[in-house]
């Protein structure tokens, strides 16, 4: 959930600030209120999203920085209030390849300059953010497994790229789709049934001695260099 509104302060309208605040902050508050009880009961975790522009001043960012600054304030406040039952953290990325950033990155002149303004000399990728969030999921897995044992087993599946709606934009690129299997020991892309069968096993009594584990269903990617 989020938005990018880039305008000079002089050209902004009050509605820009109100609408952006409602989408980013009020929207987050709405869902947190709705799920607070369930999160507390399961020792859950909340991950919110801000922007690097809150901590480092950028031109044309007054609207989004105002809203995302509120998100960072909400993060620290709720982290203090909800502890120890619910963990609350915030990811603050710089510009990342996404539908939201597409209008900016489609401008060739701007897209050429952005990597030069970052030490890593590139634009962020979705997986940069996903890895951060997924690391939190793996931490949650081990924490809940320890707390809920022996009555409830908690495990995590960590796949490599798998045929799915999510992966379709990547696999629709013929050049990339040709290379991906070569980077896996099993020389193919994952199938939905690979994950489904693993989940079925972990949910069955056949895995009654397995808890707190992250199972890598990835064609050998995590351990084997090919």
Residue, then its C-alpha position, 0 to 999 in steps of 0.5 A: x500500500x502506498x503512493x508517489x506524489x512528486x510536486x514542488x510544494x508551491x504546486x501542491x494542493x491541500x488535497x494532495x496531502x490529505x489524500x496521500x495521508x489517507x492512503x498511506x497512514x489511515x489505510x495502515x491504521x485501518x488494517x492494524x485495528x482490524x487485525x490487532x487482536x489476531x496478531x496479539x493472539x499469535x505473537x504476530x509481526x507488522x511490516x510497514x513501508x516508508x521511504x528514504x526521503x523521510x530521513x534524507x531531504x529530496x526536492x519535490x517530496x514534501x507530500x509523500x515524506x509527510x505521510x511516510x514520516x507519519x508511518x515511521x512515527x506510527x512504527x515506533x509508537x506501536x512497537x512500544x505499545x504492542x511489545x512483546x506480543x506484536x513486533x512492528x518494523x518499517x522498511x524505508x526503500x529508495x526508488x525501486x522497480x515497481x508499477x508505482x515507480x514506472x512513470x518515473x523510470x520510464x523517463x529515460x533521462x531520469x532513469x539514467x541519473x537515478x543509479x548514479x545517486x546511489x552507492x550501489x549504482x542501481x535502482x532497487x529491485x522488488x526482491x531487495x524489499x521482499x528479502x527483508x520482509x521474508x527474513x522477518x517471516x523466517x524469524x517469526x517462524x522460529x519464534x512461534x515454533x518455540x512458543x507454540x510447541x508442542x501443541x502447534x508446529x510452525x514451519x516455513x517454505x522458501x521457494x525459488x522462482x515458481x510458475x505463478x501469477x506473481x512470476x509470470x512477468x519474469x517468465x514471460x521474458x523469453x531470454x530470462x526464462x531460458x536462463x533461470x533453469x540453468x541457475x538451478x541444479x534441477x534445471x527447471x523452474x518450480x511448479x505449484x505442485x512442488x510447493x503444494x506437496x511440501x505444504x501438504x507434508x508439513x501439515x500432515x502427521x507425517x511431519x510431526x517431528x518437524x517444527x521451526x524449520x525453513x524448508x527450501x523448495x528451490x531446485x537446490x538453489x540455496x546450497x548448490x552453485x551451478 
